[in-house]
Structures are given as structure tokens and as C-alpha cells.
Amino acid sequence: MIQTAMLIAIGYICNSLIIVPLGFVRIAPMQHVMNIITSALLGPWYSLAQAFGVSFLRNITGTGSLLAFPGSMIGAFLSGLLFRHYKKFWQLGVGEVVGTGMLGALLSYPIARLILSQEATLFGFLPAFFLSSLTGTLIGIIIVKQAKDKNLFKQLGEKEND
């Protein structure tokens, strides 16, 4: 729980510093970096908690929107789940990009239309969420891979038959 709290704090600070406005969506690639790191280190449930914590903090301080919840939480959980099962770094990326870039975008559309009363098109969400998740995922995988290569974390293991 302490590690998750630390990752929430780091994620919140990083997401507050690096936000890219893209139409009616503010993309935060650092959220995806944190999702990848948390998924690799702690697993799907802690990654889900980290994504929720960062989204909550961003919302109450005005640096995020309600779209941050489905946008980050699905990818965080899916990347952790796939990595826990397969222990392959590329599965972290698949989970994050599919979970956030596709499923998160699809779930954010009705939220934007109904709750936020914004004129939004589905095709406006997909490219923005996909680009954000892809960028953050690539950075996150590089960081996790470097951490493993330098033996920074014992629990960070990938199967040897890559």
C-alpha cells in the first residue's frame, strides 16, 4: 500500500506537469507511464488503485476530468492482469493501449455526452486516447525494461523465452 501511495504521488505530480490539451480532451501520457510501472511492480489491483488515486487527485484539483477514470483505470488493470499472467513486457503495452486507448475511449464517450454535456464524437476520443496511451506506454516499457536490466527490482521478472 505504501508503494502504491508513493506511485500515486509521483503520478499526480508528473501528470500535473505534463498535460497536452487536444480538443476537448486533455491527454496525460505520464498516467500511462505510471500504469505500466505499477502493473509491472505490483500487479493489476494495485495498478487499478493507483490509476483511481491519480484520477481522483487530478479531478479534485482541477487538472483532470471525469474522463480520466475510465481512461486510466481500464488500461491499468488490463496491463497488470496480462503481465501477471504472461510475464512479458509487451503484454504491459497491449493491456494499456487496448484498455485505455480503445476501451477507455469507448467508455468515455457516453460520459462526455451525458454527464459533461459536451458535443463529442467517438472519433475524437479514439485518436486522442490512443496517442496518449501509446506514447506513455512506450516510455513506461523502456523504464521498466531498464529497471529490470539493472536489477533494481527483484519482483520484476520476465520469462526467459522471449
C-alpha positions in Angstrom: 0.0 0.0 0.0 2.9 2.3 0.7 4.4 1.7 -2.7 1.0 2.4 -4.3 0.7 5.7 -2.4 4.1 6.7 -3.5 3.3 5.9 -7.1 0.0 7.9 -6.8 2.0 10.9 -5.5 4.6 10.6 -8.3 1.8 10.1 -10.9 -0.1 13.1 -9.7 2.9 15.4 -9.8 4.0 14.1 -13.2 0.5 14.4 -14.6 0.2 17.9 -13.3 3.4 18.9 -15.1 2.8 17.3 -18.4 -0.7 17.7 -19.9 -1.3 18.1 -23.6 -4.7 19.8 -24.5 -6.1 18.1 -27.6 -9.5 19.4 -28.4 -12.0 18.7 -25.6 -9.6 16.0 -24.1 -6.5 16.7 -22.0 -4.1 13.8 -22.6 -1.7 12.9 -19.9 0.9 10.4 -21.2 2.6 10.2 -17.8 -0.5 8.4 -16.4 0.2 5.6 -18.8 3.9 5.5 -17.7 2.7 5.1 -14.1 0.2 2.5 -15.1 2.9 0.4 -16.7 5.3 0.8 -13.8 2.7 -0.1 -11.2 1.4 -3.0 -13.2 4.9 -4.5 -13.6 5.8 -4.0 -9.9 2.6 -4.6 -8.0 0.0 -6.2 -10.2 -3.4 -5.4 -11.5 -5.3 -4.4 -8.3 -2.7 -2.0 -7.1 -2.4 -0.6 -10.6 -6.1 -0.1 -10.6 -5.9 1.7 -7.2 -3.0 3.8 -8.4 -5.0 4.9 -11.5 -8.0 5.7 -9.4 -6.0 7.6 -6.9 -4.2 9.8 -9.5 -7.5 10.4 -11.4 -9.2 11.4 -8.1 -6.5 13.8 -7.2 -6.4 15.3 -10.7 -10.2 15.8 -10.6 -10.4 17.4 -7.1 -7.5 19.8 -8.0 -8.9 20.7 -11.4 -6.1 19.2 -13.5 -8.1 16.3 -14.9 -11.6 15.5 -16.0 -14.1 12.7 -15.3 -12.8 11.1 -18.4 -9.6 10.3 -16.5 -11.3 7.5 -14.6 -12.3 5.1 -17.4 -9.4 6.3 -19.5 -6.8 5.2 -17.0 -8.3 2.5 -14.8 -9.2 0.0 -17.5 -5.7 0.2 -19.1 -4.0 0.0 -15.7 -6.0 -3.1 -14.7 -5.7 -4.9 -18.0 -1.9 -4.3 -18.3 -1.4 -5.7 -14.8 -3.6 -8.7 -15.5 -1.8 -9.5 -18.8 1.7 -9.0 -17.3 0.8 -11.2 -14.2 -0.4 -14.0 -16.5 2.2 -13.9 -19.3 5.2 -12.1 -17.6 6.1 -10.4 -20.9 6.8 -6.7 -21.1 5.0 -6.3 -24.4 1.8 -7.6 -22.6 2.0 -4.5 -20.4 1.8 -2.4 -23.6 -1.0 -4.4 -25.1 -3.1 -4.1 -21.9 -2.5 -0.4 -21.5 -3.1 0.5 -25.2 -6.2 -1.7 -25.6 -7.6 -0.9 -22.2 -7.0 2.8 -22.3 -6.6 3.7 -26.0 -9.6 1.7 -27.1 -11.9 0.5 -24.3 -11.3 3.7 -22.1 -12.1 5.9 -25.1 -15.3 3.9 -25.9 -16.5 4.3 -22.2 -15.5 7.9 -22.1 -17.7 8.9 -25.0 -21.1 8.4 -23.2 -19.7 10.1 -20.1 -18.7 13.2 -22.1 -22.1 13.2 -23.9 -24.3 12.7 -20.9 -22.6 14.0 -17.8 -20.3 16.6 -19.2 -22.8 17.8 -21.7 -20.1 18.2 -24.4 -20.6 17.7 -28.0 -18.2 14.9 -28.6 -17.7 12.5 -31.3 -16.4 9.0 -30.8 -13.7 9.5 -33.4 -12.5 12.5 -31.4 -11.8 10.2 -28.4 -10.2 7.3 -30.0 -7.2 9.1 -31.6 -6.6 11.2 -28.5 -6.7 8.3 -26.0 -4.8 6.0 -28.4 -2.0 8.5 -28.9 -1.7 9.3 -25.2 -1.7 5.7 -24.2 0.8 4.6 -26.9 3.2 7.4 -26.0 3.1 6.8 -22.3 3.2 3.0 -22.8 6.4 3.1 -24.8 8.1 5.3 -22.2 6.8 3.1 -19.4 8.1 -0.1 -21.0 11.5 1.4 -21.6 11.7 2.4 -17.9 10.5 -1.0 -16.7 12.9 -2.8 -19.0 15.8 -0.7 -17.9 14.9 -1.3 -14.3 14.9 -5.0 -14.8 18.2 -4.9 -16.8 19.8 -3.0 -13.9 18.3 -5.4 -11.3 16.5 -2.5 -9.5 13.5 -4.6 -8.5 13.7 -8.3 -7.6 10.0 -9.0 -8.3 10.2 -7.6 -11.9 10.7 -10.7 -13.9 10.0 -11.6 -17.5 10.1 -15.2 -18.8 13.4 -16.0 -20.3 12.0 -17.4 -23.6 11.3 -14.0 -25.3 
